[in-house]
Amino acid sequence: MASAKGIGAANTIRVSDMEKMSVDQLGALKEQSDLEVNLLQDSLNKIRTAATRLEIASTALHDLSLHPQGKKMLVPLTASLYVPGTLDDAKKVLVDVGTGYFIEKTMAEGKDYCERKINLLKSNYEELVEMTSKKKSVADDIGLILHAKLRQSSSSS
């Protein structure tokens, strides 16, 4: 969301102000607006990916709670490396809270943590979609004005 801070500047420019700008200024503004839209869309993709990973983790916690103690299973060490293991205590889990830190929680607390994070990501996603839509609209307006000015300058020459 850090990339969203600079977005307000172009949103405050009105169409009447854009019409007074030169072709070069409009081109630079269009390029900046397109870059900001792309950054916002990248952020949307990252939020969607993180929410999906948390939903998978929440499902895994639910599945884990159904297994009895002593159950043999494969334990993921990385995304592609699994080792055989035995479920020792299905009542406690380690929750990755970021940057390599893990906290031991009960199964219910772990599920609650995942749900809270998913809800936070969904609300951030909705805000970012709205911001991206507005920014895309401004970029489209700039493009239309730039196109009209270019057409006007080519017909007058």
SVG drawing of the C-alpha trace seen along z (x, -y; Angstrom):
<svg xmlns="http://www.w3.org/2000/svg" viewBox="-14 -26 27 69">
<polyline fill="none" stroke="black" stroke-width="0.4" points="0.0,0.0 3.0,-2.3 2.8,-2.9 -0.7,-4.3 0.5,-7.4 1.5,-9.4 -1.8,-8.8 -3.7,-11.8 -1.7,-14.3 -3.0,-13.3 -6.5,-12.9 -6.6,-16.6 -5.9,-17.7 -9.2,-18.7 -9.9,-18.1 -9.9,-21.9 -6.4,-22.0 -5.3,-19.1 -6.7,-20.9 -4.3,-23.8 -1.2,-21.5 1.2,-21.0 1.4,-17.7 4.7,-17.0 3.2,-17.7 0.2,-15.5 2.5,-12.7 4.5,-12.8 1.3,-12.8 -0.1,-9.9 3.1,-7.9 3.0,-8.6 -0.6,-7.7 -0.1,-4.5 2.8,-3.6 0.7,-4.2 -2.2,-2.0 0.3,0.8 1.7,0.5 -1.8,0.7 -2.7,3.7 0.5,5.4 -0.5,4.7 -4.0,6.1 -2.4,9.3 -0.1,9.6 -3.1,9.1 -5.1,11.7 -2.2,14.2 -1.7,13.6 -5.4,14.1 -5.4,17.3 -2.4,18.6 -4.2,17.7 -7.4,19.5 -5.3,22.6 -3.6,22.3 -7.0,22.0 -8.3,25.1 -5.1,27.0 -5.7,26.1 -9.3,27.4 -8.1,30.6 -5.3,31.0 -7.8,30.7 -9.6,33.7 -6.6,36.0 -5.9,38.0 -2.8,37.7 0.0,40.1 -1.3,39.8 1.5,40.3 1.7,37.5 4.0,35.6 5.3,32.3 6.2,29.5 9.7,28.1 9.5,26.0 7.0,25.7 8.4,28.8 10.1,30.8 8.1,32.9 9.3,35.2 7.5,38.0 6.3,37.0 3.9,37.9 1.2,35.6 2.2,35.0 -0.3,32.5 -3.2,31.3 -4.3,28.8 -1.3,26.4 0.1,25.0 2.9,22.6 1.7,19.5 4.0,17.6 3.5,14.0 6.1,12.7 9.8,12.2 10.6,15.7 8.8,15.3 6.4,18.0 4.0,18.0 2.5,21.0 -1.2,20.8 -4.1,23.1 -5.9,24.5 -8.8,22.1 -6.5,19.1 -4.6,20.1 -7.9,20.3 -9.0,17.0 -5.6,15.4 -6.1,16.7 -9.7,15.4 -8.7,11.9 -5.8,11.7 -8.1,12.7 -10.7,10.1 -8.0,7.4 -6.7,8.4 -10.2,8.4 -11.0,4.9 -7.6,3.6 -8.3,5.3 -11.7,3.5 -10.1,0.1 -7.4,0.7 -9.9,1.8 -11.7,-1.5 -8.5,-3.5 -7.3,-1.7 -10.6,-2.3 -10.4,-6.1 -6.7,-6.2 -7.5,-4.3 -10.3,-6.7 -7.9,-9.7 -5.4,-8.0 -8.1,-7.4 -9.1,-11.0 -5.5,-12.1 -5.2,-9.8 -8.3,-11.2 -7.1,-14.7 -3.6,-13.9 -5.1,-12.1 -7.3,-15.1 -4.4,-17.5 -2.2,-15.4 -5.0,-15.1 -5.6,-18.9 -1.8,-19.7 -1.5,-17.3 -4.5,-18.7 -3.4,-22.3 0.1,-21.6"/>
</svg>
